[in-house]
Amino acid sequence: MRRQFLLAGGAGVLALATPQVSRAQTARWRMQSAWAPRETFHEFALDYARKVDAMTGGRLKLDIAAGGSVVPPFQMSDAVHSGILDGGCGLAEFRHNKHKASALFGAPPSFGWDSQGFLAWFYYGGGEALYAELLGILRLNLVGVLCFPTPTQPLGWFRKEITGAADLRGLRFRASGLAAEALGALGATITVLPGGDVVAAMGRGVLDATEASSPATDLALGFPDAAKHYLTSSHHRQVGALEIVFNRTKFDALVPELKMILRQTAFSASSDQLWSSQARISKDLDEIGKRGVKIAKSSEDLLEAQLIAWDQVIAEHSKEPFFAKVIASQKAWVRRTVPAVQLITLDSAALRAAYRHFSG
């Protein structure tokens, strides 16, 4: 009876009962990640695309090519801006050559927060508005989200043992962004090089060390074959997140629910990334050890030296007003939130005690 009533009610009533406007919109977007097919961050980008396809019922498909397939990773933002690409998955810090503050939205200084706290600042502490302001300063026709919070990245892979800050002096070190400047302040000679070229460079003896990414990615790139000293714990990339950007004109043409799906799917995929990473990290570290690699943690001397190096980098770039504005916002967020987090959570020593108590 209800079906007959709707049909008899005319086209207007039928349209009201089962709206079809948004379902009529379909799109296929060309995107690129910043990473090679075998790298885990590229896997995250592909997973994001699969989730968008499923959540939109196929109305929006994202075809994601590997890094360098269309343009070099550091040119992705310009390619999305101009419409060569519809979107990209990379790091905001890839635009640090346009404005140093871009790095603060990819791998900011180690202020005593973690990557979840960094994203909390972005979405609830004013960071997203500053991000949009920076895109406006750069006159880029982009809209984006930060996602995929990264664990503290290891300091890196070394051809010789590193016991303290002094051992970094003179090392030919592959690194990027503000983190590279902090390592440079410790005396390392910085080289910018794609991850896929590191093993060959170390094999030729033209590179002494490289910053790490994650155990899974480092294994995929073959780093254990090039260096036998793997140093964990570091302030150079203690927090970080990836970035997904879209051409603003294309994004603005979408109906509201598709825009929301693109945003919320990034958050959903981020959770999957965190959980899957925890599931595999112990296996990956075990495999690294089996390759004859010595795994160690950075010394207190080295960690303290890194913080002092960050002071120098921040002071230098804070001469530029917008950079200083973002740093002030991040520090204000940390002062507001970290004391409460530290008050209600167990510190590392207490967690180690609990582990020793139950691990037997």
C-alpha positions as CSV (number, residue, x, y, z in Angstrom):
1,M,0.0,0.0,0.0
2,R,2.8,2.5,0.9
3,R,4.6,1.7,-2.4
4,Q,1.4,2.4,-4.3
5,F,0.9,5.7,-2.5
6,L,4.4,6.9,-3.3
7,L,4.0,6.0,-7.0
8,A,0.6,7.6,-7.2
9,G,1.9,10.7,-5.5
10,G,3.8,11.8,-8.5
11,A,7.5,12.4,-9.3
12,G,7.9,15.1,-6.6
13,V,6.8,12.8,-3.8
14,L,8.8,9.9,-5.1
15,A,12.0,12.1,-5.3
16,L,11.3,13.3,-1.7
17,A,11.0,9.7,-0.5
18,T,14.1,8.4,-2.2
19,P,16.5,11.3,-2.9
20,Q,18.8,10.5,-5.9
21,V,20.7,13.8,-6.4
22,S,24.0,12.8,-4.7
23,R,23.9,9.3,-6.1
24,A,23.9,10.7,-9.6
25,Q,27.4,12.1,-9.1
26,T,30.2,9.8,-9.9
27,A,33.9,10.6,-10.4
28,R,37.2,9.0,-11.0
29,W,40.2,10.9,-9.8
30,R,43.9,10.5,-10.7
31,M,46.2,10.6,-7.7
32,Q,49.8,9.8,-6.8
33,S,51.5,8.9,-3.6
34,A,55.1,10.0,-2.7
35,W,56.4,6.4,-2.2
36,A,57.5,3.4,-4.2
37,P,55.0,0.4,-4.5
38,R,56.9,-1.6,-1.9
39,E,56.8,1.1,0.8
40,T,54.3,0.8,3.6
41,F,53.1,4.5,3.2
42,H,52.1,3.7,-0.4
43,E,50.1,0.7,1.0
44,F,48.3,3.1,3.3
45,A,47.4,5.3,0.4
46,L,46.0,2.4,-1.5
47,D,44.0,1.3,1.5
48,Y,42.5,4.8,1.8
49,A,41.4,4.6,-1.9
50,R,39.8,1.2,-1.3
51,K,37.9,2.5,1.7
52,V,36.7,5.6,-0.2
53,D,35.4,3.4,-3.0
54,A,33.6,1.1,-0.6
55,M,32.1,4.0,1.5
56,T,30.9,5.9,-1.6
57,G,29.4,2.8,-3.2
58,G,31.7,3.3,-6.2
59,R,30.6,6.9,-6.7
60,L,34.2,8.2,-6.1
61,K,37.2,6.1,-7.2
62,L,40.7,7.2,-6.5
63,D,43.4,5.7,-8.8
64,I,46.6,6.1,-6.9
65,A,49.9,5.7,-8.8
66,A,53.2,5.2,-7.0
67,G,55.7,8.0,-6.3
68,G,57.3,9.4,-9.5
69,S,54.8,7.8,-11.8
70,V,53.5,11.2,-12.9
71,V,55.7,13.7,-11.2
72,P,58.5,13.6,-8.6
73,P,57.2,13.6,-5.0
74,F,58.4,17.1,-4.3
75,Q,56.4,18.4,-7.3
76,M,53.1,16.7,-6.3
77,S,51.5,19.8,-4.7
78,D,52.1,21.9,-7.9
79,A,50.7,19.0,-10.0
80,V,47.6,18.9,-7.9
81,H,47.3,22.7,-7.9
82,S,47.4,22.8,-11.7
83,G,45.1,19.8,-12.3
84,I,47.7,17.5,-13.7
85,L,46.8,15.3,-10.7
86,D,43.4,15.4,-8.8
87,G,45.1,14.6,-5.5
88,G,48.1,13.3,-3.7
89,C,49.3,11.5,-0.6
90,G,52.6,12.6,0.8
91,L,54.0,14.9,3.4
92,A,53.3,18.6,4.0
93,E,57.0,19.1,4.6
94,F,57.6,18.4,0.9
95,R,56.6,22.1,0.4
96,H,59.3,23.4,2.9
97,N,61.2,24.8,-0.1
98,K,58.2,27.1,-0.7
99,H,57.8,28.0,3.0
100,K,59.7,26.5,6.0
101,A,56.4,26.4,8.0
102,S,55.2,23.6,5.8
103,A,57.4,21.2,7.7
104,L,55.6,22.0,10.9
105,F,52.5,20.3,9.5
106,G,54.5,17.1,8.6
107,A,57.3,16.6,11.2
108,P,57.3,19.4,13.8
109,P,59.7,19.7,16.7
110,S,59.8,17.3,19.6
111,F,57.8,19.3,22.2
112,G,56.9,16.4,24.6
113,W,53.8,15.4,22.7
114,D,53.2,12.4,20.5
115,S,51.7,12.1,17.0
116,Q,48.2,11.8,18.3
117,G,48.7,15.0,20.3
118,F,50.0,16.6,17.1
119,L,46.8,15.7,15.2
120,A,44.7,16.8,18.2
121,W,46.4,20.2,17.9
122,F,45.7,20.2,14.1
123,Y,42.0,19.4,14.5
124,Y,41.1,20.9,17.9
125,G,43.9,23.4,18.6
126,G,43.8,25.8,15.6
127,G,46.3,23.9,13.4
128,E,43.8,23.3,10.6
129,A,43.1,27.0,10.2
130,L,46.8,27.7,10.1
131,Y,47.3,25.0,7.5
132,A,44.6,26.7,5.3
133,E,46.2,30.0,5.9
134,L,49.5,28.7,4.7
135,L,48.0,27.3,1.6
136,G,46.6,30.7,0.9
137,I,50.0,32.4,1.5
138,L,51.5,29.9,-1.1
139,R,48.5,30.5,-3.4
140,L,47.9,26.8,-3.9
141,N,44.6,25.6,-5.1
142,L,44.6,22.8,-2.6
143,V,42.5,21.4,0.3
144,G,43.8,18.6,2.5
145,V,43.7,16.6,5.7
146,L,46.5,15.3,7.9
147,C,46.3,11.6,8.8
148,F,48.3,8.5,9.5
149,P,50.0,9.6,12.7
150,T,53.5,8.0,12.7
151,P,55.3,6.5,15.7
152,T,58.6,8.0,16.8
153,Q,60.9,7.3,14.0
154,P,64.3,5.7,14.7
155,L,67.3,7.9,14.2
156,G,68.5,5.8,11.4
157,W,70.9,3.3,9.9
158,F,74.6,3.7,10.2
159,R,77.6,2.0,8.7
160,K,79.5,2.4,12.0
161,E,78.4,2.3,15.7
162,I,77.1,5.6,17.1
163,T,77.5,6.0,20.9
164,G,77.0,9.7,21.3
165,A,76.3,13.1,19.6
166,A,80.0,13.6,18.7
167,D,79.8,10.5,16.4
168,L,77.5,12.3,14.1
169,R,80.0,15.0,13.2
170,G,81.1,14.7,9.6
171,L,78.8,11.8,8.7
172,R,77.3,12.0,5.2
173,F,73.7,11.6,6.4
174,R,70.6,11.3,4.2
175,A,67.7,13.2,5.7
176,S,65.1,15.8,4.8
177,G,63.0,18.7,6.1
178,L,63.5,20.5,9.4
179,A,64.7,17.2,10.9
180,A,67.7,17.3,8.5
181,E,68.5,20.8,9.7
182,A,68.5,19.6,13.3
183,L,70.9,16.8,12.4
184,G,73.0,19.2,10.4
185,A,73.3,21.4,13.5
186,L,74.9,18.4,15.2
187,G,77.6,18.3,12.5
188,A,76.2,15.8,10.0
189,T,76.6,16.6,6.3
190,I,73.1,16.3,4.9
191,T,72.3,14.7,1.6
192,V,68.8,14.6,0.1
193,L,68.2,11.3,-1.7
194,P,65.1,9.1,-2.5
195,G,64.7,6.1,-0.2
196,G,65.1,3.7,-3.1
197,D,68.6,5.1,-3.9
198,V,70.0,4.7,-0.4
199,V,71.3,1.1,-0.5
200,A,73.2,1.7,-3.7
201,A,74.7,5.0,-2.3
202,M,75.8,3.2,0.9
203,G,77.2,0.4,-1.1
204,R,79.4,2.8,-3.1
205,G,80.6,4.4,0.1
206,V,79.2,7.8,-0.7
207,L,76.7,7.8,2.2
208,D,77.4,6.9,5.8
209,A,73.9,7.0,7.3
210,T,70.2,7.5,6.6
211,E,67.2,8.4,8.7
212,A,64.8,5.5,9.1
213,S,61.1,5.4,8.3
214,S,59.6,2.2,9.9
215,P,61.0,-1.3,10.3
216,A,58.6,-2.6,7.5
217,T,59.6,0.1,5.0
218,D,63.3,-0.2,5.9
219,L,63.2,-3.9,5.3
220,A,61.4,-3.5,2.0
221,L,64.0,-1.0,0.8
222,G,66.9,-3.4,1.8
223,F,68.5,-1.1,4.4
224,P,69.8,-4.1,6.5
225,D,71.9,-5.1,3.5
226,A,73.6,-1.6,3.5
227,A,74.2,-0.8,7.2
228,K,74.5,-3.0,10.3
229,H,73.8,-0.4,13.0
230,Y,70.1,0.6,13.6
231,L,69.6,3.3,16.2
232,T,66.1,3.7,17.7
233,S,64.6,6.6,19.8
234,S,65.1,10.1,18.5
235,H,63.9,13.6,18.7
236,H,64.5,14.4,15.1
237,R,61.2,12.9,14.0
238,Q,59.5,12.2,17.3
239,V,56.0,13.1,15.9
240,G,54.6,13.3,12.4
241,A,51.7,12.6,10.1
242,L,51.0,12.1,6.4
243,E,48.9,14.5,4.2
244,I,46.2,13.8,1.6
245,V,45.5,16.8,-0.6
246,F,43.0,17.4,-3.4
247,N,42.6,20.0,-6.1
248,R,40.3,22.5,-4.4
249,T,38.2,23.2,-7.5
250,K,37.5,19.4,-7.9
251,F,36.9,19.0,-4.2
252,D,34.5,22.0,-4.0
253,A,32.4,20.5,-6.9
254,L,31.6,17.4,-4.8
255,V,28.3,17.1,-2.9
256,P,28.7,17.5,0.9
257,E,28.5,13.8,1.8
258,L,31.3,12.9,-0.6
259,K,33.5,15.6,0.9
260,M,32.7,14.3,4.4
261,I,33.6,10.7,3.3
262,L,37.0,11.8,2.0
263,R,37.7,13.4,5.3
264,Q,36.3,10.7,7.6
265,T,37.8,7.9,5.6
266,A,41.2,9.4,6.3
267,F,40.5,9.1,10.0
268,S,39.3,5.5,9.6
269,A,42.3,4.5,7.5
270,S,44.6,6.1,10.1
271,S,43.2,3.8,12.8
272,D,43.8,0.7,10.6
273,Q,47.4,1.9,10.0
274,L,48.1,2.2,13.7
275,W,46.7,-1.2,14.5
276,S,48.3,-3.0,11.6
277,S,51.6,-1.4,12.3
278,Q,51.6,-2.6,15.9
279,A,50.7,-6.1,14.7
280,R,53.8,-6.3,12.4
281,I,56.5,-4.2,14.1
282,S,57.8,-7.0,16.4
283,K,58.1,-9.4,13.5
284,D,59.9,-6.7,11.4
285,L,62.3,-5.9,14.2
286,D,63.0,-9.6,14.7
287,E,63.7,-10.0,11.0
288,I,66.1,-7.0,11.1
289,G,68.0,-8.6,13.9
290,K,68.2,-11.9,12.0
291,R,70.0,-9.9,9.2
292,G,73.0,-9.3,11.5
293,V,72.0,-5.8,12.5
294,K,72.8,-4.4,15.9
295,I,69.7,-2.6,17.3
296,A,70.3,0.0,20.0
297,K,68.7,3.0,21.5
298,S,70.1,6.5,21.3
299,S,72.1,7.6,24.3
300,E,70.9,10.3,26.7
301,D,73.7,12.5,25.5
302,L,72.5,12.2,21.9
303,L,68.9,12.9,22.8
304,E,69.8,16.0,24.8
305,A,72.0,17.3,21.9
306,Q,69.0,16.9,19.5
307,L,66.8,19.1,21.7
308,I,69.5,21.8,21.7
309,A,69.8,21.5,17.9
310,W,66.0,21.9,17.6
311,D,66.4,25.2,19.6
312,Q,68.7,26.5,17.0
313,V,66.5,25.5,14.1
314,I,63.4,27.0,15.7
315,A,65.1,30.2,16.5
316,E,66.5,30.7,13.0
317,H,63.2,30.1,11.2
318,S,61.1,32.0,13.8
319,K,62.5,35.2,12.3
320,E,59.8,34.6,9.7
321,P,56.4,35.7,11.2
322,F,54.2,32.9,10.0
323,F,56.6,30.2,11.1
324,A,56.8,31.9,14.5
325,K,53.0,32.0,14.6
326,V,52.6,28.2,14.0
327,I,55.4,27.4,16.6
328,A,53.6,29.6,19.2
329,S,50.3,27.8,18.5
330,Q,52.0,24.4,18.8
331,K,53.8,25.3,22.1
332,A,50.6,26.7,23.5
333,W,48.8,23.4,22.8
334,V,51.5,21.4,24.4
335,R,51.5,23.6,27.5
336,R,47.8,23.2,27.7
337,T,47.5,19.4,27.1
338,V,50.7,17.6,28.0
339,P,50.7,18.2,31.7
340,A,47.2,16.6,31.9
341,V,48.3,13.7,29.8
342,Q,51.4,13.1,31.9
343,L,49.3,13.3,35.1
344,I,46.8,10.6,34.2
345,T,49.1,8.2,32.3
346,L,51.9,6.0,33.6
347,D,55.5,7.0,32.7
348,S,57.9,4.8,30.8
349,A,59.5,3.4,34.0
350,A,56.1,2.3,35.4
351,L,55.2,0.6,32.1
352,R,58.5,-1.2,32.1
353,A,57.8,-2.4,35.6
354,A,54.4,-3.7,34.6
355,Y,55.9,-5.5,31.6
356,R,58.5,-7.2,33.8
357,H,55.8,-8.2,36.3
358,F,53.6,-9.9,33.7
359,S,56.0,-11.0,31.0
360,G,57.2,-14.0,32.8
